[in-house]
Amino acid sequence: MGFIADKTAELRAAVQAGDSTRAAQVITETVLESGQSFEATVAEMTDTDRQQQRSA
């Protein structure tokens, strides 16, 4: 998996565990490391999550 795919899976795990602090940390790390805007990063993560859910 790529960076965004890995971070998306990590975010999903944090949300499912009810760990909002970790979820916020994952989003922050992803935005900072991706070099994209917040909106573009969240859009990419949303698309990736949909693809991952279809593949599961």
PQR file of N, CA, C, O and H, with PARSE charges and radii, in Angstrom:
ATOM      1  N   MET A   1       0.849  -1.188   0.000 -0.4000 1.5000
ATOM      2  CA  MET A   1       0.000   0.000   0.000 -0.0000 2.0000
ATOM      3  C   MET A   1       0.887   1.241   0.000  0.5500 1.7000
ATOM      4  O   MET A   1       2.049   1.199   0.404 -0.5500 1.4000
ATOM      5  N   GLY A   2       0.312   2.336  -0.460 -0.4000 1.5000
ATOM      6  CA  GLY A   2       1.023   3.595  -0.473 -0.0000 2.0000
ATOM      7  C   GLY A   2       0.804   4.383   0.806  0.5500 1.7000
ATOM      8  O   GLY A   2       0.100   3.951   1.719 -0.5500 1.4000
ATOM      9  H   GLY A   2      -0.632   2.370  -0.789  0.4000 1.0000
ATOM     10  N   PHE A   3       1.421   5.534   0.844 -0.4000 1.5000
ATOM     11  CA  PHE A   3       1.351   6.381   2.036 -0.0000 2.0000
ATOM     12  C   PHE A   3      -0.095   6.708   2.423  0.5500 1.7000
ATOM     13  O   PHE A   3      -0.495   6.500   3.569 -0.5500 1.4000
ATOM     14  H   PHE A   3       1.993   5.885   0.103  0.4000 1.0000
ATOM     15  N   ILE A   4      -0.875   7.217   1.470 -0.4000 1.5000
ATOM     16  CA  ILE A   4      -2.258   7.597   1.769 -0.0000 2.0000
ATOM     17  C   ILE A   4      -3.070   6.369   2.160  0.5500 1.7000
ATOM     18  O   ILE A   4      -3.880   6.431   3.085 -0.5500 1.4000
ATOM     19  H   ILE A   4      -0.551   7.386   0.539  0.4000 1.0000
ATOM     20  N   ALA A   5      -2.864   5.271   1.475 -0.4000 1.5000
ATOM     21  CA  ALA A   5      -3.604   4.042   1.801 -0.0000 2.0000
ATOM     22  C   ALA A   5      -3.268   3.566   3.209  0.5500 1.7000
ATOM     23  O   ALA A   5      -4.155   3.155   3.957 -0.5500 1.4000
ATOM     24  H   ALA A   5      -2.206   5.221   0.723  0.4000 1.0000
ATOM     25  N   ASP A   6      -2.001   3.622   3.567 -0.4000 1.5000
ATOM     26  CA  ASP A   6      -1.589   3.218   4.914 -0.0000 2.0000
ATOM     27  C   ASP A   6      -2.209   4.121   5.975  0.5500 1.7000
ATOM     28  O   ASP A   6      -2.720   3.645   6.988 -0.5500 1.4000
ATOM     29  H   ASP A   6      -1.280   3.956   2.959  0.4000 1.0000
ATOM     30  N   LYS A   7      -2.158   5.424   5.732 -0.4000 1.5000
ATOM     31  CA  LYS A   7      -2.708   6.378   6.696 -0.0000 2.0000
ATOM     32  C   LYS A   7      -4.229   6.255   6.789  0.5500 1.7000
ATOM     33  O   LYS A   7      -4.807   6.439   7.860 -0.5500 1.4000
ATOM     34  H   LYS A   7      -1.743   5.811   4.909  0.4000 1.0000
ATOM     35  N   THR A   8      -4.870   5.944   5.665 -0.4000 1.5000
ATOM     36  CA  THR A   8      -6.321   5.765   5.671 -0.0000 2.0000
ATOM     37  C   THR A   8      -6.695   4.558   6.524  0.5500 1.7000
ATOM     38  O   THR A   8      -7.639   4.624   7.313 -0.5500 1.4000
ATOM     39  H   THR A   8      -4.400   5.795   4.795  0.4000 1.0000
ATOM     40  N   ALA A   9      -5.968   3.467   6.374 -0.4000 1.5000
ATOM     41  CA  ALA A   9      -6.228   2.272   7.185 -0.0000 2.0000
ATOM     42  C   ALA A   9      -5.960   2.559   8.662  0.5500 1.7000
ATOM     43  O   ALA A   9      -6.689   2.090   9.536 -0.5500 1.4000
ATOM     44  H   ALA A   9      -5.201   3.413   5.733  0.4000 1.0000
ATOM     45  N   GLU A  10      -4.914   3.329   8.926 -0.4000 1.5000
ATOM     46  CA  GLU A  10      -4.587   3.700  10.311 -0.0000 2.0000
ATOM     47  C   GLU A  10      -5.686   4.582  10.904  0.5500 1.7000
ATOM     48  O   GLU A  10      -6.060   4.422  12.066 -0.5500 1.4000
ATOM     49  H   GLU A  10      -4.322   3.710   8.215  0.4000 1.0000
ATOM     50  N   LEU A  11      -6.197   5.509  10.102 -0.4000 1.5000
ATOM     51  CA  LEU A  11      -7.284   6.375  10.564 -0.0000 2.0000
ATOM     52  C   LEU A  11      -8.537   5.559  10.841  0.5500 1.7000
ATOM     53  O   LEU A  11      -9.192   5.758  11.864 -0.5500 1.4000
ATOM     54  H   LEU A  11      -5.893   5.639   9.158  0.4000 1.0000
ATOM     55  N   ARG A  12      -8.877   4.647   9.943 -0.4000 1.5000
ATOM     56  CA  ARG A  12     -10.062   3.807  10.136 -0.0000 2.0000
ATOM     57  C   ARG A  12      -9.950   3.021  11.440  0.5500 1.7000
ATOM     58  O   ARG A  12     -10.922   2.921  12.189 -0.5500 1.4000
ATOM     59  H   ARG A  12      -8.345   4.485   9.112  0.4000 1.0000
ATOM     60  N   ALA A  13      -8.779   2.467  11.715 -0.4000 1.5000
ATOM     61  CA  ALA A  13      -8.577   1.697  12.944 -0.0000 2.0000
ATOM     62  C   ALA A  13      -8.769   2.573  14.183  0.5500 1.7000
ATOM     63  O   ALA A  13      -9.381   2.147  15.163 -0.5500 1.4000
ATOM     64  H   ALA A  13      -7.989   2.548  11.107  0.4000 1.0000
ATOM     65  N   ALA A  14      -8.246   3.790  14.132 -0.4000 1.5000
ATOM     66  CA  ALA A  14      -8.394   4.705  15.273 -0.0000 2.0000
ATOM     67  C   ALA A  14      -9.860   5.067  15.493  0.5500 1.7000
ATOM     68  O   ALA A  14     -10.328   5.105  16.631 -0.5500 1.4000
ATOM     69  H   ALA A  14      -7.750   4.136  13.336  0.4000 1.0000
ATOM     70  N   VAL A  15     -10.577   5.329  14.418 -0.4000 1.5000
ATOM     71  CA  VAL A  15     -11.996   5.690  14.536 -0.0000 2.0000
ATOM     72  C   VAL A  15     -12.792   4.504  15.076  0.5500 1.7000
ATOM     73  O   VAL A  15     -13.627   4.666  15.966 -0.5500 1.4000
ATOM     74  H   VAL A  15     -10.197   5.298  13.494  0.4000 1.0000
ATOM     75  N   GLN A  16     -12.535   3.322  14.541 -0.4000 1.5000
ATOM     76  CA  GLN A  16     -13.264   2.138  15.004 -0.0000 2.0000
ATOM     77  C   GLN A  16     -12.982   1.841  16.474  0.5500 1.7000
ATOM     78  O   GLN A  16     -13.838   1.304  17.178 -0.5500 1.4000
ATOM     79  H   GLN A  16     -11.857   3.190  13.818  0.4000 1.0000
ATOM     80  N   ALA A  17     -11.781   2.190  16.937 -0.4000 1.5000
ATOM     81  CA  ALA A  17     -11.430   1.980  18.334 -0.0000 2.0000
ATOM     82  C   ALA A  17     -11.960   3.102  19.235  0.5500 1.7000
ATOM     83  O   ALA A  17     -11.853   3.027  20.459 -0.5500 1.4000
ATOM     84  H   ALA A  17     -11.086   2.626  16.365  0.4000 1.0000
ATOM     85  N   GLY A  18     -12.530   4.134  18.622 -0.4000 1.5000
ATOM     86  CA  GLY A  18     -13.051   5.255  19.405 -0.0000 2.0000
ATOM     87  C   GLY A  18     -11.968   6.182  19.921  0.5500 1.7000
ATOM     88  O   GLY A  18     -12.192   6.927  20.875 -0.5500 1.4000
ATOM     89  H   GLY A  18     -12.617   4.195  17.628  0.4000 1.0000
ATOM     90  N   ASP A  19     -10.795   6.145  19.301 -0.4000 1.5000
ATOM     91  CA  ASP A  19      -9.653   6.941  19.743 -0.0000 2.0000
ATOM     92  C   ASP A  19      -9.570   8.228  18.916  0.5500 1.7000
ATOM     93  O   ASP A  19      -8.840   8.299  17.928 -0.5500 1.4000
ATOM     94  H   ASP A  19     -10.613   5.540  18.526  0.4000 1.0000
ATOM     95  N   SER A  20     -10.326   9.235  19.337 -0.4000 1.5000
ATOM     96  CA  SER A  20     -10.380  10.478  18.573 -0.0000 2.0000
ATOM     97  C   SER A  20      -9.048  11.237  18.598  0.5500 1.7000
ATOM     98  O   SER A  20      -8.723  11.946  17.646 -0.5500 1.4000
ATOM     99  H   SER A  20     -10.919   9.178  20.140  0.4000 1.0000
ATOM    100  N   THR A  21      -8.287  11.093  19.669 -0.4000 1.5000
ATOM    101  CA  THR A  21      -6.985  11.749  19.738 -0.0000 2.0000
ATOM    102  C   THR A  21      -6.057  11.183  18.676  0.5500 1.7000
ATOM    103  O   THR A  21      -5.384  11.932  17.969 -0.5500 1.4000
ATOM    104  H   THR A  21      -8.551  10.517  20.442  0.4000 1.0000
ATOM    105  N   ARG A  22      -6.021   9.864  18.565 -0.4000 1.5000
ATOM    106  CA  ARG A  22      -5.180   9.223  17.548 -0.0000 2.0000
ATOM    107  C   ARG A  22      -5.684   9.544  16.145  0.5500 1.7000
ATOM    108  O   ARG A  22      -4.879   9.759  15.239 -0.5500 1.4000
ATOM    109  H   ARG A  22      -6.568   9.256  19.139  0.4000 1.0000
ATOM    110  N   ALA A  23      -6.991   9.581  15.953 -0.4000 1.5000
ATOM    111  CA  ALA A  23      -7.551   9.906  14.642 -0.0000 2.0000
ATOM    112  C   ALA A  23      -7.115  11.310  14.215  0.5500 1.7000
ATOM    113  O   ALA A  23      -6.710  11.516  13.071 -0.5500 1.4000
ATOM    114  H   ALA A  23      -7.644   9.406  16.690  0.4000 1.0000
ATOM    115  N   ALA A  24      -7.197  12.259  15.120 -0.4000 1.5000
ATOM    116  CA  ALA A  24      -6.773  13.623  14.818 -0.0000 2.0000
ATOM    117  C   ALA A  24      -5.282  13.673  14.509  0.5500 1.7000
ATOM    118  O   ALA A  24      -4.850  14.405  13.618 -0.5500 1.4000
ATOM    119  H   ALA A  24      -7.527  12.092  16.050  0.4000 1.0000
ATOM    120  N   GLN A  25      -4.498  12.893  15.246 -0.4000 1.5000
ATOM    121  CA  GLN A  25      -3.057  12.846  15.014 -0.0000 2.0000
ATOM    122  C   GLN A  25      -2.753  12.277  13.626  0.5500 1.7000
ATOM    123  O   GLN A  25      -1.883  12.791  12.923 -0.5500 1.4000
ATOM    124  H   GLN A  25      -4.848  12.299  15.970  0.4000 1.0000
ATOM    125  N   VAL A  26      -3.458  11.229  13.233 -0.4000 1.5000
ATOM    126  CA  VAL A  26      -3.243  10.619  11.916 -0.0000 2.0000
ATOM    127  C   VAL A  26      -3.582  11.616  10.809  0.5500 1.7000
ATOM    128  O   VAL A  26      -2.831  11.751   9.843 -0.5500 1.4000
ATOM    129  H   VAL A  26      -4.165  10.811  13.804  0.4000 1.0000
ATOM    130  N   ILE A  27      -4.700  12.308  10.946 -0.4000 1.5000
ATOM    131  CA  ILE A  27      -5.083  13.301   9.932 -0.0000 2.0000
ATOM    132  C   ILE A  27      -4.024  14.402   9.853  0.5500 1.7000
ATOM    133  O   ILE A  27      -3.612  14.787   8.758 -0.5500 1.4000
ATOM    134  H   ILE A  27      -5.310  12.199  11.731  0.4000 1.0000
ATOM    135  N   THR A  28      -3.586  14.905  10.997 -0.4000 1.5000
ATOM    136  CA  THR A  28      -2.579  15.967  11.021 -0.0000 2.0000
ATOM    137  C   THR A  28      -1.281  15.505  10.367  0.5500 1.7000
ATOM    138  O   THR A  28      -0.720  16.212   9.530 -0.5500 1.4000
ATOM    139  H   THR A  28      -3.921  14.592  11.885  0.4000 1.0000
ATOM    140  N   GLU A  29      -0.802  14.313  10.748 -0.4000 1.5000
ATOM    141  CA  GLU A  29       0.423  13.777  10.159 -0.0000 2.0000
ATOM    142  C   GLU A  29       0.281  13.628   8.651  0.5500 1.7000
ATOM    143  O   GLU A  29       1.197  13.960   7.899 -0.5500 1.4000
ATOM    144  H   GLU A  29      -1.258  13.739  11.428  0.4000 1.0000
ATOM    145  N   THR A  30      -0.857  13.134   8.219 -0.4000 1.5000
ATOM    146  CA  THR A  30      -1.077  12.887   6.797 -0.0000 2.0000
ATOM    147  C   THR A  30      -1.068  14.185   6.007  0.5500 1.7000
ATOM    148  O   THR A  30      -0.443  14.261   4.949 -0.5500 1.4000
ATOM    149  H   THR A  30      -1.601  12.865   8.831  0.4000 1.0000
ATOM    150  N   VAL A  31      -1.748  15.202   6.505 -0.4000 1.5000
ATOM    151  CA  VAL A  31      -1.776  16.495   5.818 -0.0000 2.0000
ATOM    152  C   VAL A  31      -0.364  17.081   5.751  0.5500 1.7000
ATOM    153  O   VAL A  31       0.061  17.551   4.696 -0.5500 1.4000
ATOM    154  H   VAL A  31      -2.255  15.141   7.365  0.4000 1.0000
ATOM    155  N   LEU A  32       0.355  17.056   6.856 -0.4000 1.5000
ATOM    156  CA  LEU A  32       1.691  17.649   6.881 -0.0000 2.0000
ATOM    157  C   LEU A  32       2.663  16.901   5.970  0.5500 1.7000
ATOM    158  O   LEU A  32       3.472  17.526   5.285 -0.5500 1.4000
ATOM    159  H   LEU A  32       0.010  16.675   7.714  0.4000 1.0000
ATOM    160  N   GLU A  33       2.590  15.585   5.956 -0.4000 1.5000
ATOM    161  CA  GLU A  33       3.531  14.792   5.174 -0.0000 2.0000
ATOM    162  C   GLU A  33       3.155  14.709   3.695  0.5500 1.7000
ATOM    163  O   GLU A  33       4.021  14.477   2.852 -0.5500 1.4000
ATOM    164  H   GLU A  33       1.932  15.077   6.513  0.4000 1.0000
ATOM    165  N   SER A  34       1.884  14.894   3.374 -0.4000 1.5000
ATOM    166  CA  SER A  34       1.460  14.758   1.976 -0.0000 2.0000
ATOM    167  C   SER A  34       1.841  15.976   1.133  0.5500 1.7000
ATOM    168  O   SER A  34       2.022  15.870  -0.080 -0.5500 1.4000
ATOM    169  H   SER A  34       1.180  15.083   4.059  0.4000 1.0000
ATOM    170  N   GLY A  35       1.957  17.114   1.778 -0.4000 1.5000
ATOM    171  CA  GLY A  35       2.278  18.328   1.033 -0.0000 2.0000
ATOM    172  C   GLY A  35       1.090  18.910   0.285  0.5500 1.7000
ATOM    173  O   GLY A  35       1.245  19.860  -0.483 -0.5500 1.4000
ATOM    174  H   GLY A  35       1.810  17.201   2.763  0.4000 1.0000
ATOM    175  N   GLN A  36      -0.096  18.351   0.500 -0.4000 1.5000
ATOM    176  CA  GLN A  36      -1.316  18.838  -0.129 -0.0000 2.0000
ATOM    177  C   GLN A  36      -2.096  19.676   0.880  0.5500 1.7000
ATOM    178  O   GLN A  36      -1.770  19.717   2.066 -0.5500 1.4000
ATOM    179  H   GLN A  36      -0.223  17.579   1.124  0.4000 1.0000
ATOM    180  N   SER A  37      -3.125  20.339   0.381 -0.4000 1.5000
ATOM    181  CA  SER A  37      -4.012  21.062   1.283 -0.0000 2.0000
ATOM    182  C   SER A  37      -4.798  20.062   2.126  0.5500 1.7000
ATOM    183  O   SER A  37      -4.871  18.877   1.802 -0.5500 1.4000
ATOM    184  H   SER A  37      -3.390  20.307  -0.582  0.4000 1.0000
ATOM    185  N   PHE A  38      -5.380  20.557   3.205 -0.4000 1.5000
ATOM    186  CA  PHE A  38      -6.217  19.717   4.055 -0.0000 2.0000
ATOM    187  C   PHE A  38      -7.336  19.102   3.229  0.5500 1.7000
ATOM    188  O   PHE A  38      -7.592  17.900   3.302 -0.5500 1.4000
ATOM    189  H   PHE A  38      -5.321  21.520   3.469  0.4000 1.0000
ATOM    190  N   GLU A  39      -8.000  19.946   2.440 -0.4000 1.5000
ATOM    191  CA  GLU A  39      -9.144  19.486   1.646 -0.0000 2.0000
ATOM    192  C   GLU A  39      -8.745  18.402   0.660  0.5500 1.7000
ATOM    193  O   GLU A  39      -9.447  17.401   0.519 -0.5500 1.4000
ATOM    194  H   GLU A  39      -7.792  20.922   2.380  0.4000 1.0000
ATOM    195  N   ALA A  40      -7.623  18.595  -0.023 -0.4000 1.5000
ATOM    196  CA  ALA A  40      -7.162  17.613  -1.006 -0.0000 2.0000
ATOM    197  C   ALA A  40      -6.773  16.305  -0.333  0.5500 1.7000
ATOM    198  O   ALA A  40      -7.039  15.226  -0.863 -0.5500 1.4000
ATOM    199  H   ALA A  40      -7.053  19.408   0.091  0.4000 1.0000
ATOM    200  N   THR A  41      -6.145  16.400   0.831 -0.4000 1.5000
ATOM    201  CA  THR A  41      -5.743  15.200   1.561 -0.0000 2.0000
ATOM    202  C   THR A  41      -6.961  14.413   2.026  0.5500 1.7000
ATOM    203  O   THR A  41      -7.012  13.193   1.870 -0.5500 1.4000
ATOM    204  H   THR A  41      -5.928  17.276   1.261  0.4000 1.0000
ATOM    205  N   VAL A  42      -7.941  15.109   2.599 -0.4000 1.5000
ATOM    206  CA  VAL A  42      -9.155  14.432   3.072 -0.0000 2.0000
ATOM    207  C   VAL A  42      -9.908  13.822   1.894  0.5500 1.7000
ATOM    208  O   VAL A  42     -10.430  12.714   2.011 -0.5500 1.4000
ATOM    209  H   VAL A  42      -7.899  16.100   2.726  0.4000 1.0000
ATOM    210  N   ALA A  43      -9.975  14.514   0.777 -0.4000 1.5000
ATOM    211  CA  ALA A  43     -10.649  13.966  -0.407 -0.0000 2.0000
ATOM    212  C   ALA A  43      -9.944  12.696  -0.886  0.5500 1.7000
ATOM    213  O   ALA A  43     -10.603  11.714  -1.226 -0.5500 1.4000
ATOM    214  H   ALA A  43      -9.551  15.414   0.683  0.4000 1.0000
ATOM    215  N   GLU A  44      -8.621  12.710  -0.914 -0.4000 1.5000
ATOM    216  CA  GLU A  44      -7.872  11.527  -1.334 -0.0000 2.0000
ATOM    217  C   GLU A  44      -8.062  10.372  -0.361  0.5500 1.7000
ATOM    218  O   GLU A  44      -8.202   9.222  -0.775 -0.5500 1.4000
ATOM    219  H   GLU A  44      -8.085  13.509  -0.638  0.4000 1.0000
ATOM    220  N   MET A  45      -8.067  10.682   0.936 -0.4000 1.5000
ATOM    221  CA  MET A  45      -8.276   9.638   1.936 -0.0000 2.0000
ATOM    222  C   MET A  45      -9.690   9.063   1.837  0.5500 1.7000
ATOM    223  O   MET A  45      -9.888   7.862   2.022 -0.5500 1.4000
ATOM    224  H   MET A  45      -7.953  11.617   1.272  0.4000 1.0000
ATOM    225  N   THR A  46     -10.667   9.916   1.546 -0.4000 1.5000
ATOM    226  CA  THR A  46     -12.048   9.450   1.396 -0.0000 2.0000
ATOM    227  C   THR A  46     -12.162   8.503   0.206  0.5500 1.7000
ATOM    228  O   THR A  46     -12.778   7.442   0.306 -0.5500 1.4000
ATOM    229  H   THR A  46     -10.506  10.892   1.395  0.4000 1.0000
ATOM    230  N   ASP A  47     -11.563   8.894  -0.926 -0.4000 1.5000
ATOM    231  CA  ASP A  47     -11.579   8.030  -2.111 -0.0000 2.0000
ATOM    232  C   ASP A  47     -10.870   6.710  -1.824  0.5500 1.7000
ATOM    233  O   ASP A  47     -11.342   5.648  -2.229 -0.5500 1.4000
ATOM    234  H   ASP A  47     -11.063   9.756  -1.007  0.4000 1.0000
ATOM    235  N   THR A  48      -9.744   6.777  -1.131 -0.4000 1.5000
ATOM    236  CA  THR A  48      -8.981   5.574  -0.797 -0.0000 2.0000
ATOM    237  C   THR A  48      -9.787   4.667   0.119  0.5500 1.7000
ATOM    238  O   THR A  48      -9.787   3.448  -0.056 -0.5500 1.4000
ATOM    239  H   THR A  48      -9.360   7.640  -0.802  0.4000 1.0000
ATOM    240  N   ASP A  49     -10.478   5.257   1.101 -0.4000 1.5000
ATOM    241  CA  ASP A  49     -11.293   4.458   2.012 -0.0000 2.0000
ATOM    242  C   ASP A  49     -12.390   3.721   1.252  0.5500 1.7000
ATOM    243  O   ASP A  49     -12.650   2.546   1.511 -0.5500 1.4000
ATOM    244  H   ASP A  49     -10.478   6.246   1.243  0.4000 1.0000
ATOM    245  N   ARG A  50     -13.023   4.405   0.327 -0.4000 1.5000
ATOM    246  CA  ARG A  50     -14.070   3.760  -0.474 -0.0000 2.0000
ATOM    247  C   ARG A  50     -13.508   2.575  -1.261  0.5500 1.7000
ATOM    248  O   ARG A  50     -14.133   1.517  -1.341 -0.5500 1.4000
ATOM    249  H   ARG A  50     -12.811   5.360   0.116  0.4000 1.0000
ATOM    250  N   GLN A  51     -12.322   2.766  -1.841 -0.4000 1.5000
ATOM    251  CA  GLN A  51     -11.695   1.679  -2.598 -0.0000 2.0000
ATOM    252  C   GLN A  51     -11.343   0.513  -1.682  0.5500 1.7000
ATOM    253  O   GLN A  51     -11.544  -0.649  -2.034 -0.5500 1.4000
ATOM    254  H   GLN A  51     -11.814   3.625  -1.777  0.4000 1.0000
ATOM    255  N   GLN A  52     -10.816   0.834  -0.507 -0.4000 1.5000
ATOM    256  CA  GLN A  52     -10.442  -0.215   0.445 -0.0000 2.0000
ATOM    257  C   GLN A  52     -11.667  -0.978   0.925  0.5500 1.7000
ATOM    258  O   GLN A  52     -11.616  -2.194   1.105 -0.5500 1.4000
ATOM    259  H   GLN A  52     -10.653   1.778  -0.220  0.4000 1.0000
ATOM    260  N   GLN A  53     -12.764  -0.268   1.132 -0.4000 1.5000
ATOM    261  CA  GLN A  53     -13.995  -0.922   1.600 -0.0000 2.0000
ATOM    262  C   GLN A  53     -14.563  -1.858   0.528  0.5500 1.7000
ATOM    263  O   GLN A  53     -15.092  -2.926   0.838 -0.5500 1.4000
ATOM    264  H   GLN A  53     -12.806   0.721   0.986  0.4000 1.0000
ATOM    265  N   ARG A  54     -14.445  -1.441  -0.735 -0.4000 1.5000
ATOM    266  CA  ARG A  54     -14.920  -2.287  -1.840 -0.0000 2.0000
ATOM    267  C   ARG A  54     -14.071  -3.544  -1.981  0.5500 1.7000
ATOM    268  O   ARG A  54     -14.569  -4.605  -2.357 -0.5500 1.4000
ATOM    269  H   ARG A  54     -14.016  -0.574  -0.987  0.4000 1.0000
ATOM    270  N   SER A  55     -12.782  -3.412  -1.674 -0.4000 1.5000
ATOM    271  CA  SER A  55     -11.852  -4.532  -1.817 -0.0000 2.0000
ATOM    272  C   SER A  55     -11.947  -5.525  -0.667  0.5500 1.7000
ATOM    273  O   SER A  55     -11.521  -6.673  -0.793 -0.5500 1.4000
ATOM    274  H   SER A  55     -12.377  -2.550  -1.369  0.4000 1.0000
ATOM    275  N   ALA A  56     -12.503  -5.083   0.450 -0.4000 1.5000
ATOM    276  CA  ALA A  56     -12.553  -5.938   1.652 -0.0000 2.0000
ATOM    277  C   ALA A  56     -13.586  -7.019   1.554  0.5500 1.7000
ATOM    278  O   ALA A  56     -13.742  -7.810   2.484 -0.5500 1.4000
ATOM    279  H   ALA A  56     -12.849  -4.151   0.553  0.4000 1.0000
TER
END
